[in-house]
């Protein structure tokens, strides 16, 4: 295969010390400034985030992604206030310091620059960016790829060690703008723009992507590839037979509902099932 991008090394091996990983998502409660924030003390929000991260890691997950999923409805990157980055940096730093494991940052929607700022401040190892290259029509409207601005911002921070986990053909949107190009080409655009890992998803949070579709993305990437939605105890082994990692949340929450807290018993059962 002709080399497309210049990303060096295996990001999963470098970050986690292994090439097959399970990453849990810490869905933060609504933060101050978000529509659903009801005045809850920030210390309560921080502690809930820390508790969820601890449940994932104590249960055997390799790392976590800290995400402002409670801030529904999400805003476009330029409409996200600085307070979001401030609160996320504090809780992310606490998680990293207290648990001592690799963490990533995802700021919704598609806010790569705030995510990099948080990661730099909190010592996170990677950021997830839902639209790194190209553009699509999402719940938030027209969303452009952030790679050009974000890569330059990362360089200004002297933070090039922060890895980019980029979604391919990401959920919650329509890619009609680039529908004249196959998914494989969209994946190669991410590689060309120096992504370090590729994430495949279904249509929405909790929706499982078809295994054939996942295989197409994995083969096109030539980079570590993860599945970022719809992973359950029933399909995880089949998925991990194709890709290098999974990003999981809903299936490990109480009652399997994403806005509930992490169920430590579910985490242990899920990880125990993988080992068997």
Buried (B, 14 or more C-beta within 10 A) or exposed (E): EEEBBEBEEBBBEBBBEEEBBBBBBBBBBBBBBBEEBEEEEBEEBBEBBBEBBBBBBEBBBBBBBBBBBBBBEBBBBEEBEEEBBBBBBBBBBBBBEEBEBBBBBBBBBBBBBBBBBBBBBBBBBBBBBBBBBBBBEBBBEEBBBBBEEBBEBBEEBEBEEBBBBBBBBBBBBEBEBBEEEEBEEBBBBBBBBBBBBBBBBBEEBBEBBEBEBBBBBBEBBBBBBBBBBBBBBEBBEEBBEBBBBBBBBBBBBEEEEBBBBBBBEBBBEBBEEBEE
